Amino acid sequence: MLVIALENFNKAISNFRFSKIFIREILLLSFIFGSLLLLFFHSSPSQITFIIIVIILFDVIILNSIGYKRRKEIEEIKSVIKAIRKNKIISEDEIKLSTSLIDLEGNIKAMFRRTQKDLINMGKLAQARSDFLGYVSHELRTPIFTIQGYLETLLNGAIDDPKVNRNFLSKAITHSDNLNTLLNDLIDISMIESGLMSLSFRYFNLYNFLSIIIDELKNSAYEKNLVLVLNDFDREIEVYGDKEKLKQVMINLISNSIKYTNEGSIKVNVIDRTKSAIIEITDTGIGIPENEINRIFERFYRTERERSSSIPGTGLGLAIVKHILEAHHTNISVTSIVNKGSEFSFRLKKID
C-alpha cells in the first residue's frame, strides 16, 4: 500500500511539475472569482475560509488534471521521437499520436519523410563518392603504368635500338597527353559539381563562333578521311551564353563524333527559331544502342562498344557537356541508330 501511495504521490508531483507554467493563470482566475464572490455575497469569516479552501482544492484538481494530460502528451511525443531515433519506425504510417496532437503528428511525419529522404541521398552520395574514387584511380593508373612501362623498357636498353626508341617515346607522349586530358576533365567536373564554375554570359555571333571551331577540328577529321562541314545559315544570328564554356561543349561533341565515325561526315547545322537557335551535330558513326542513350551523360560511363574497342576517352566529356548546358538553362537531346549515326542538339537563347 505504501509503495502504491508513494507512486501516486510521485505521479501527482510530476503532474504539478508539468502544469506549473499554468499556475499563475489559474491562481489569477481563482483570485478574481473569489473576489467577486466576496464582493457580491456578504459572508461570515467561516464561510470565507470555506470558500478559500474550496477554491484551493479546485485549483489543485485543475492543475493536476492539466499536468496529467500534458505529461501524457509529452511522453507520447518522446516515445515516437525515440523510436524514430533508434530506427524502430520504418514507415510514416507507424507514427500515431492522440487526437489532440494531430497537427504535431503531421509535422513529425513531414520531418520523418525529410529525414528518410536525406538518409537516402546521403547513401547515394557515399556510393557516388566511392564509385568516383574507384573510377579515378583506375583511369589514372592505366596511363601512368603504360608510360612507366615504355620508359622502363627504354632504360633497359631499348633506347639504343632505333627501330623502337622513337616509337616508344611517341606512345609515351600520347599516353601523357591522355593523362593530361583526364586531369583537366577531372578538374572541370569537380569545379562544375561543386558550384565553383563561373560563367560569363553575353551575346555573340553564332556563325563566327562555329566557323572558328570547325577550322580548329578539320585536321582531326581529315586524318580519318572524314568530312567536317558547317551548313550555311543566317550569319547575323547572335546567341546568349558563356562563349568559352560553349566552345568546350562544341569541341567535346564534334570530337566525339570524329572519334566514333569511321567513314562519312560530321555536319553542324543551325535551325533558326523566333527566340532561339538550335545547334545540331550529326554524324554517320557507329551510333549508340537505345538502352544506353540515357546513360552516356553519366561520369565515366562508356558504352559496351566503347569498352570492347580501343577508342580512347575519359568518360567525362559528355558529363561536362550536360552540366555546362544545364547552367545555360537548356538540355541536350540525342537521337541515334546503331551503325547509322547520331545527332546531338541543344537550344540557345537568341537576341530579341
C-alpha positions as CSV (number, residue, x, y, z in Angstrom):
1,M,0.0,0.0,0.0
2,L,2.8,2.3,0.9
3,V,4.5,1.7,-2.4
4,I,1.4,2.4,-4.3
5,A,0.7,5.6,-2.3
6,L,4.3,6.7,-3.0
7,E,3.9,6.0,-6.7
8,N,0.7,8.0,-6.8
9,F,2.3,10.8,-4.9
10,N,5.3,10.9,-7.3
11,K,2.9,11.0,-10.2
12,A,1.0,13.9,-8.7
13,I,4.2,15.8,-8.1
14,S,5.1,15.1,-11.7
15,N,1.7,16.3,-12.9
16,F,2.2,19.6,-11.0
17,R,5.7,19.9,-12.4
18,F,4.2,19.7,-16.0
19,S,1.4,22.2,-15.1
20,K,3.5,24.8,-13.3
21,I,3.6,27.0,-16.3
22,F,-0.2,27.5,-15.9
23,I,-0.1,28.2,-12.1
24,R,-0.1,32.0,-12.5
25,E,-3.1,32.0,-14.8
26,I,-5.1,29.5,-12.6
27,L,-4.3,31.5,-9.4
28,L,-5.3,34.8,-11.1
29,L,-8.6,33.4,-12.2
30,S,-9.3,31.9,-8.8
31,F,-8.4,35.3,-7.1
32,I,-10.8,37.1,-9.5
33,F,-13.6,34.5,-8.9
34,G,-13.1,34.6,-5.1
35,S,-13.1,38.4,-5.0
36,L,-16.3,38.6,-7.0
37,L,-17.9,36.1,-4.5
38,L,-16.9,38.2,-1.6
39,L,-17.9,41.4,-3.3
40,F,-21.5,40.3,-4.1
41,F,-22.1,38.0,-1.2
42,H,-21.7,39.0,2.4
43,S,-20.1,36.0,4.1
44,S,-19.0,35.2,7.6
45,P,-15.3,34.5,8.3
46,S,-16.0,30.8,8.5
47,Q,-17.8,30.9,5.1
48,I,-14.9,32.9,3.6
49,T,-12.4,30.3,4.9
50,F,-14.5,27.5,3.4
51,I,-14.7,29.3,0.0
52,I,-10.9,29.8,0.0
53,I,-10.4,26.1,0.8
54,V,-12.8,25.1,-2.0
55,I,-11.0,27.3,-4.4
56,I,-7.6,26.0,-3.4
57,L,-8.8,22.4,-3.8
58,F,-10.4,23.3,-7.2
59,D,-7.0,24.8,-8.3
60,V,-5.2,21.7,-7.2
61,I,-7.6,19.4,-9.1
62,I,-7.4,21.6,-12.2
63,L,-3.6,21.8,-12.1
64,N,-3.3,18.0,-11.6
65,S,-5.6,17.3,-14.5
66,I,-3.8,19.7,-16.8
67,G,-0.4,18.4,-15.7
68,Y,-1.6,14.7,-16.2
69,K,-2.8,15.5,-19.7
70,R,0.4,17.4,-20.6
71,R,2.6,14.8,-19.1
72,K,0.9,12.0,-21.2
73,E,1.2,14.1,-24.4
74,I,4.9,14.8,-23.8
75,E,5.6,11.2,-23.0
76,E,3.8,10.2,-26.2
77,I,5.9,12.6,-28.3
78,K,9.1,11.5,-26.6
79,S,8.2,7.8,-27.3
80,V,7.7,8.5,-31.0
81,I,10.8,10.5,-31.4
82,K,12.9,7.9,-29.5
83,A,11.5,5.2,-31.8
84,I,12.4,7.3,-34.9
85,R,15.9,7.9,-33.5
86,K,16.5,4.2,-32.9
87,N,15.2,3.3,-36.4
88,K,12.3,1.3,-34.9
89,I,9.9,3.2,-37.3
90,I,10.4,2.4,-40.9
91,S,7.2,4.0,-42.3
92,E,5.4,7.2,-41.5
93,D,2.2,5.3,-41.1
94,E,3.6,3.9,-37.9
95,I,3.6,7.4,-36.4
96,K,0.4,7.7,-34.4
97,L,-0.4,10.4,-31.8
98,S,-3.6,11.2,-29.9
99,T,-6.3,13.3,-31.4
100,S,-5.2,16.5,-29.5
101,L,-1.8,16.2,-31.2
102,I,-3.0,15.6,-34.7
103,D,-1.2,18.8,-36.1
104,L,2.0,17.8,-34.4
105,E,1.7,14.3,-35.8
106,G,1.6,15.8,-39.3
107,N,4.7,17.8,-38.6
108,I,6.6,14.8,-37.2
109,K,5.6,12.7,-40.3
110,A,6.9,15.5,-42.5
111,M,10.1,15.6,-40.5
112,F,10.4,11.8,-40.8
113,R,9.9,11.9,-44.6
114,R,12.6,14.6,-45.0
115,T,15.0,12.6,-42.7
116,Q,14.4,9.4,-44.7
117,K,15.0,11.3,-48.0
118,D,18.2,12.9,-46.6
119,L,19.4,9.4,-45.5
120,I,18.7,8.0,-49.0
121,N,20.6,10.9,-50.6
122,M,23.5,10.5,-48.2
123,G,23.7,6.9,-49.2
124,K,23.6,7.7,-52.8
125,L,26.3,10.4,-52.3
126,A,28.5,8.0,-50.4
127,Q,28.1,5.4,-53.2
128,A,28.8,8.0,-55.9
129,R,31.9,9.2,-54.0
130,S,33.1,5.6,-53.7
131,D,32.5,4.9,-57.4
132,F,34.1,8.2,-58.4
133,L,37.3,7.4,-56.4
134,G,37.3,3.9,-57.9
135,Y,36.9,5.2,-61.5
136,V,39.5,7.9,-61.0
137,S,42.1,5.6,-59.5
138,H,41.5,3.1,-62.4
139,E,41.6,5.8,-65.1
140,L,44.8,7.4,-63.7
141,R,46.5,4.1,-63.1
142,T,46.2,3.0,-66.8
143,P,48.1,5.8,-68.5
144,I,50.7,6.1,-65.6
145,F,51.5,2.4,-65.7
146,T,51.7,2.4,-69.5
147,I,54.1,5.4,-69.6
148,Q,56.1,3.8,-66.8
149,G,56.3,0.6,-68.9
150,Y,57.6,2.3,-72.0
151,L,60.2,4.3,-70.1
152,E,61.4,1.3,-68.2
153,T,61.8,-0.6,-71.5
154,L,63.8,2.3,-72.9
155,L,66.0,2.4,-69.9
156,N,66.6,-1.3,-70.0
157,G,68.3,-0.9,-73.4
158,A,65.6,-0.2,-76.0
159,I,66.7,3.4,-76.1
160,D,69.7,2.3,-78.2
161,D,67.5,0.4,-80.7
162,P,66.5,2.9,-83.4
163,K,63.7,0.6,-84.5
164,V,61.7,1.1,-81.3
165,N,63.0,4.1,-79.3
166,R,61.2,6.8,-81.2
167,N,58.1,4.6,-81.4
168,F,58.1,4.0,-77.6
169,L,58.7,7.7,-76.9
170,S,55.8,8.7,-79.2
171,K,53.5,6.3,-77.4
172,A,54.6,7.6,-74.0
173,I,53.8,11.2,-75.1
174,T,50.4,10.0,-76.4
175,H,49.5,8.5,-73.1
176,S,50.9,11.6,-71.2
177,D,48.5,13.7,-73.4
178,N,45.6,11.4,-72.4
179,L,46.6,11.7,-68.8
180,N,46.6,15.5,-69.1
181,T,43.2,15.4,-70.8
182,L,41.9,13.3,-68.0
183,L,43.2,15.6,-65.3
184,N,41.7,18.6,-67.0
185,D,38.4,16.9,-67.3
186,L,38.5,15.9,-63.6
187,I,39.2,19.5,-62.6
188,D,36.3,20.7,-64.8
189,I,33.8,18.2,-63.5
190,S,34.8,18.9,-59.9
191,M,34.5,22.7,-60.4
192,I,31.1,22.3,-62.0
193,E,29.6,19.9,-59.5
194,S,31.0,21.9,-56.5
195,G,29.3,25.0,-57.9
196,L,32.6,26.8,-58.4
197,M,32.3,27.1,-62.2
198,S,32.0,30.8,-63.0
199,L,30.1,31.8,-66.2
200,S,30.3,35.0,-68.2
201,F,27.1,35.4,-70.2
202,R,27.0,37.7,-73.2
203,Y,25.6,37.9,-76.8
204,F,28.0,36.7,-79.6
205,N,27.8,36.0,-83.3
206,L,27.0,32.3,-83.8
207,Y,28.4,31.9,-87.3
208,N,31.8,33.3,-86.4
209,F,31.8,31.2,-83.2
210,L,31.1,27.9,-85.0
211,S,33.4,28.7,-88.0
212,I,36.4,29.0,-85.8
213,I,35.7,25.7,-84.0
214,I,35.2,23.9,-87.3
215,D,38.6,25.2,-88.6
216,E,40.3,24.0,-85.4
217,L,38.9,20.5,-85.8
218,K,39.1,20.0,-89.5
219,N,42.6,18.4,-89.3
220,S,41.3,15.8,-86.9
221,A,38.5,14.8,-89.3
222,Y,40.9,14.9,-92.3
223,E,43.2,12.4,-90.6
224,K,40.4,9.9,-90.6
225,N,39.3,10.8,-94.1
226,L,36.1,12.4,-92.8
227,V,34.2,15.4,-94.0
228,L,33.5,18.1,-91.3
229,V,31.2,20.8,-92.6
230,L,29.2,23.7,-91.2
231,N,25.9,24.1,-93.1
232,D,25.2,27.6,-94.1
233,F,22.7,29.7,-92.1
234,D,21.8,33.3,-91.3
235,R,25.2,34.8,-90.4
236,E,23.7,37.6,-88.4
237,I,22.3,35.4,-85.6
238,E,23.5,36.2,-82.1
239,V,23.0,33.9,-79.2
240,Y,23.4,34.4,-75.4
241,G,25.8,32.3,-73.3
242,D,29.3,31.8,-72.0
243,K,31.3,31.7,-75.2
244,E,34.3,29.8,-73.7
245,K,32.2,27.2,-72.0
246,L,30.0,26.7,-75.1
247,K,33.2,26.3,-77.1
248,Q,34.1,23.4,-74.8
249,V,30.7,21.9,-75.4
250,M,31.1,22.1,-79.2
251,I,34.6,20.7,-79.2
252,N,33.6,17.8,-77.0
253,L,30.6,17.0,-79.2
254,I,32.4,17.3,-82.5
255,S,35.5,15.5,-81.2
256,N,33.2,12.6,-80.0
257,S,31.6,12.4,-83.5
258,I,35.0,12.3,-85.1
259,K,36.2,9.6,-82.7
260,Y,33.2,7.3,-83.2
261,T,32.9,7.8,-87.0
262,N,34.9,5.7,-89.3
263,E,33.6,6.9,-92.6
264,G,31.3,9.6,-93.9
265,S,30.8,13.0,-92.4
266,I,30.1,15.2,-89.4
267,K,27.8,18.1,-90.1
268,V,27.0,21.1,-87.9
269,N,23.6,22.6,-88.6
270,V,21.8,25.6,-87.1
271,I,18.0,25.9,-87.1
272,D,16.7,29.5,-86.6
273,R,13.7,29.9,-84.4
274,T,11.9,33.1,-83.3
275,K,13.6,33.3,-79.8
276,S,16.2,30.7,-80.1
277,A,18.7,28.8,-82.3
278,I,19.0,25.0,-82.3
279,I,22.5,23.7,-82.9
280,E,22.8,20.1,-84.3
281,I,25.8,17.9,-84.6
282,T,25.1,15.0,-86.9
283,D,27.5,12.1,-87.8
284,T,27.5,8.9,-89.7
285,G,29.3,7.0,-86.9
286,I,28.8,3.7,-85.0
287,G,25.7,5.0,-83.2
288,I,24.5,4.4,-79.6
289,P,22.3,1.5,-78.6
290,E,18.9,2.8,-77.5
291,N,19.1,1.2,-74.0
292,E,22.4,3.2,-73.3
293,I,21.4,6.6,-74.6
294,N,20.1,7.7,-71.2
295,R,23.4,6.8,-69.5
296,I,26.0,8.3,-71.8
297,F,26.0,11.6,-69.8
298,E,27.0,9.9,-66.6
299,R,30.5,10.4,-65.3
300,F,32.9,7.7,-66.6
301,Y,30.2,5.8,-68.4
302,R,31.3,4.2,-71.6
303,T,29.0,2.0,-73.8
304,E,29.6,-1.7,-74.3
305,R,31.0,-1.0,-77.8
306,E,33.4,1.6,-76.4
307,R,34.7,-0.7,-73.7
308,S,35.2,-3.5,-76.1
309,S,37.1,-1.3,-78.6
310,S,40.4,0.6,-78.4
311,I,38.8,4.0,-78.7
312,P,40.4,6.3,-76.0
313,G,38.4,8.6,-73.8
314,T,38.0,9.7,-70.2
315,G,34.2,9.1,-70.0
316,L,33.8,12.7,-68.6
317,G,33.3,14.7,-71.8
318,L,29.6,14.3,-72.1
319,A,29.0,14.7,-68.4
320,I,30.8,18.1,-68.7
321,V,28.7,19.0,-71.8
322,K,25.5,18.2,-69.8
323,H,26.4,20.3,-66.8
324,I,27.5,23.3,-68.9
325,L,24.3,23.3,-70.9
326,E,22.2,22.9,-67.8
327,A,23.9,26.0,-66.4
328,H,22.7,27.7,-69.6
329,H,19.1,26.6,-68.7
330,T,19.0,24.2,-71.7
331,N,19.2,20.5,-72.3
332,I,21.0,18.3,-74.8
333,S,18.9,15.9,-76.9
334,V,20.2,12.7,-78.5
335,T,18.9,10.5,-81.3
336,S,20.9,7.6,-82.6
337,I,20.7,4.5,-84.7
338,V,23.4,1.8,-84.4
339,N,25.7,1.7,-87.4
340,K,23.9,4.7,-88.9
341,G,24.9,7.6,-86.8
342,S,24.0,10.0,-84.0
343,E,22.6,13.5,-83.7
344,F,23.2,15.7,-80.6
345,S,21.3,19.0,-80.4
346,F,20.7,21.8,-77.9
347,R,19.0,25.2,-77.9
348,L,20.5,28.6,-77.1
349,K,18.6,31.9,-76.4
350,K,18.7,34.3,-79.4
351,I,18.9,38.1,-79.2
352,D,15.5,39.6,-79.4
